[in-house]
Amino acid sequence: MQRPQPTATERSFSEHEIIVSKTDLKGRMTYVNDVFCKVGLYEEEELLGQPHSILRHPDMPRAVFHLLWQRIQEGAEIFAYVKNMAKNGDFYWVLAHVTPSHDLQGKVDGYHSNRRLPGRNALAVIEPLYKRLLAEEQRQADRKLGMQAGAALLNDVLRERQQGYDEFVLGLATMD
Ligand SMILES: Cc1cc2nc3c(=O)[nH]c(=O)nc-3n(C[C@H](O)[C@H](O)[C@H](O)COP(=O)(O)O)c2cc1C
């Protein structure tokens, strides 16, 4: 599927709605709820079997996704602010909670994400931070070096704030 051109138009959803998806171990979507389809302007059939990177917005720093995959592959959960792109290129922000899911034997059999509407005060901190991370990543010679430089800058920012990543993200979530 061709990548849409990003537009400056924001889409939104209600604070009572949750965007849900599930994936297999390779990250291909196996379930999406109606809210996911409605906000992203996709039909369910267009999403099932696809990776979540179909939603990837070019404004998102790679370091955030790197941390996300690192966490869930270790069996841990993560909360992350993510700017996503709808099928027509419009954007929407989410606060995503991503976790591994387990079969009855306790083995990881996929991943699961619930996404809620983030608060405006949280985005007032996140948007400039992600702009800085992205600029740092884009200054590097290649994708891998970019991701490492973004991750290093994120760590510097957290050190300055004397906060761990989770404390930072969840602290923002309670600001609104
Ligand atoms: C359960 C789950 C949910 C995800 N949700 C999103 C999402 O909403 N938006 C997004 O851009 N990436 C999401 N990702 C991360 C993507 O897999 C991917 O790492 C990201 O889009 C960056 O693309 P890239 O790794 O090809 O650069 C999710 C991953 C998992 C496992």
The ligand as a Gaussian input file, in Angstrom:
#p B3LYP/6-31G(d) Opt

LIG

0 1
 C        1.097000      -3.959000      19.794000
 C        1.871000      -2.902000      19.033000
 C        1.270000      -1.682000      18.760000
 C        1.936000      -0.697000      18.019000
 N        1.285000       0.468000      17.743000
 C        1.878000       1.377000      16.934000
 C        1.185000       2.548000      16.543000
 O        0.051000       2.823000      16.957000
 N        1.823000       3.407000      15.700000
 C        3.087000       3.169000      15.222000
 O        3.597000       3.975000      14.433000
 N        3.776000       2.082000      15.621000
 C        3.197000       1.187000      16.457000
 N        3.906000       0.071000      16.829000
 C        5.342000      -0.018000      16.463000
 C        5.561000      -0.556000      15.067000
 O        5.672000      -1.957000      15.149000
 C        6.877000       0.011000      14.443000
 O        7.983000      -0.300000      15.247000
 C        6.830000       1.539000      14.235000
 O        5.683000       1.918000      13.503000
 C        8.065000       2.068000      13.521000
 O        8.217000       1.490000      12.281000
 P        9.619000       0.876000      11.869000
 O       10.000000      -0.021000      13.016000
 O        9.353000       0.171000      10.582000
 O       10.516000       2.071000      11.717000
 C        3.265000      -0.929000      17.570000
 C        3.874000      -2.159000      17.854000
 C        3.192000      -3.133000      18.590000
 C        3.877000      -4.454000      18.870000

